[in-house]
Amino acid sequence: MNYSEIKEYDIANGPGVRVTLFVSGCTHRCKGCFNEMTWDFEYGRPFGEDTVEYILKKLEPSYIAGLTLLGGEPMEYKNQIGLLPLLRRVKEEYPGKTVWCYTGYLYDKDILEDFCMKWEETKEILSYLDVVVDGEFVEDLKDISLQFRGSSNQRIIDVKKSMQAGEIVLW
């Protein structure tokens, strides 16, 4: 897996001050995407143990609320495999910090009904996520007044509450 950028102090992609990882690779190719260069899976730098350690160090201060995963597309299978070691460590070392994940895939249809049936890794990844912002960016539905999302079709889903309720619970 490759990544394009790590933002150490992000306040746009989840509540509080967050560390944000932009992974490389996305097959959605949404019209009007703000991050087209990350569509290429080979774009950026290789993601390895040194990257995990760097992110963990940046998560250390008490004023950092958590980690946000963006892209590219974190839920592409190749990226799920790459992100698992990071997510395991984040939840082990910082259980009080939240993990948000932005995905163009739909939480209920794509992730739960498809990916979880095909890949054990998806189930494990979901166990580490607190919030998923789902749905492709739709340029015609772009709304800059929305908090933590780019277009009105996107949902902010509380993963833990949704798993307990057996239905989507919005954050």
Disulfide bonds with the S-S distance in Angstrom:
none
